[in-house]
Amino acid sequence: MPESPYLIPLQTAVNWTTAWRNAHTNSIKAFKINIAEVNDMLKEAGTTSIRLYFGLDNGVEKLALVAVNANGQDIINPTVGGVVISGTYDFCDPCPPTCDPNSPLLTGQMP
């Protein structure tokens, strides 16, 4: 399998996540995203990408995800399986508590 053009060096990712933790000490560190739900989003007609919006729910960080079409437009209120749905999703588990305590992206320490 050829290497993705979107891959970044691990050290770059560690630098970015360390900078985030330093700037936002009391914030969510990451979100785990359910791949089955992403696959469901991909079934929406015209989906070419997915956009993640940052949000707050009573002070708790959240992500709202939406499918995006080839023109860069959010796919809102699509018909899927004959049913109109909102097209907006929240299927992300925040870290904490769903962290990998040994990940260099969380610890800032290269393996």
C-alpha positions as CSV (number, residue, x, y, z in Angstrom):
1,M,0.0,0.0,0.0
2,P,1.5,3.4,-1.0
3,E,2.2,5.9,1.8
4,S,-0.5,8.5,2.3
5,P,0.4,12.1,1.3
6,Y,-1.4,13.1,4.6
7,L,1.0,11.2,6.9
8,I,3.0,13.5,9.2
9,P,6.1,12.5,11.3
10,L,5.3,11.2,14.7
11,Q,7.4,13.9,16.2
12,T,5.3,16.6,14.5
13,A,2.1,15.0,15.9
14,V,3.7,14.9,19.4
15,N,4.8,18.5,19.1
16,W,1.2,19.6,18.1
17,T,-0.5,17.6,20.8
18,T,2.0,18.8,23.4
19,A,1.4,22.4,22.4
20,W,-2.4,21.8,22.7
21,R,-2.1,20.3,26.2
22,N,0.1,23.1,27.3
23,A,-2.3,25.8,26.0
24,H,-5.4,24.0,27.2
25,T,-4.5,22.3,30.4
26,N,-8.1,21.6,31.5
27,S,-9.4,20.6,28.1
28,I,-10.2,17.4,26.3
29,K,-7.0,15.9,25.0
30,A,-8.5,13.8,22.1
31,F,-11.6,12.1,20.8
32,K,-11.9,8.5,19.8
33,I,-14.1,8.1,16.7
34,N,-16.2,5.0,16.0
35,I,-15.3,3.8,12.5
36,A,-18.6,2.0,12.0
37,E,-20.4,5.4,12.4
38,V,-17.9,7.0,10.0
39,N,-18.8,4.3,7.5
40,D,-22.5,5.1,7.9
41,M,-21.7,8.8,7.2
42,L,-19.9,7.8,4.0
43,K,-23.1,6.2,2.8
44,E,-24.8,9.5,2.6
45,A,-25.2,10.5,-1.0
46,G,-22.4,12.7,-2.3
47,T,-20.1,12.3,0.7
48,T,-16.5,13.1,-0.2
49,S,-15.2,14.1,3.2
50,I,-16.2,14.7,6.8
51,R,-16.1,18.0,8.7
52,L,-15.6,18.1,12.5
53,Y,-17.1,21.1,14.4
54,F,-15.9,21.9,17.9
55,G,-18.7,22.6,20.4
56,L,-19.6,22.9,24.1
57,D,-22.4,21.1,25.9
58,N,-22.7,22.7,29.4
59,G,-18.9,23.4,29.4
60,V,-17.9,20.0,28.1
61,E,-16.0,19.9,24.8
62,K,-17.9,18.0,22.0
63,L,-17.4,17.3,18.3
64,A,-20.3,17.6,15.8
65,L,-19.5,15.7,12.6
66,V,-21.2,16.2,9.3
67,A,-20.6,14.7,5.8
68,V,-19.3,17.1,3.2
69,N,-19.9,17.0,-0.6
70,A,-17.5,17.6,-3.5
71,N,-18.3,21.4,-3.4
72,G,-17.2,21.6,0.2
73,Q,-20.8,22.0,1.5
74,D,-22.1,20.3,4.6
75,I,-24.7,17.6,3.8
76,I,-27.5,18.7,6.1
77,N,-30.9,16.8,6.3
78,P,-30.0,14.1,3.7
79,T,-32.4,11.3,2.8
80,V,-30.8,8.0,3.8
81,G,-32.7,4.8,3.2
82,G,-35.8,6.7,2.4
83,V,-35.7,8.7,5.7
84,V,-34.6,12.3,6.2
85,I,-32.0,12.6,8.9
86,S,-30.3,15.6,10.5
87,G,-26.9,14.6,9.0
88,T,-25.1,15.7,12.1
89,Y,-23.4,13.2,14.4
90,D,-21.9,12.9,17.8
91,F,-20.2,9.5,18.2
92,C,-16.8,10.6,19.6
93,D,-15.6,9.4,23.0
94,P,-13.5,12.1,24.8
95,C,-10.1,11.6,26.3
96,P,-10.2,11.7,29.2
97,P,-11.5,9.3,30.1
98,T,-11.0,7.1,26.9
99,C,-7.3,7.8,26.6
100,D,-4.3,5.6,25.8
101,P,-2.1,6.5,28.7
102,N,1.0,5.1,26.9
103,S,0.6,7.0,23.7
104,P,3.3,9.5,22.8
105,L,0.6,11.8,21.6
106,L,-0.7,12.0,25.2
107,T,2.5,11.8,27.1
108,G,4.7,13.9,24.8
109,Q,7.4,11.3,25.0
110,M,8.8,9.7,21.9
111,P,9.0,5.9,22.0
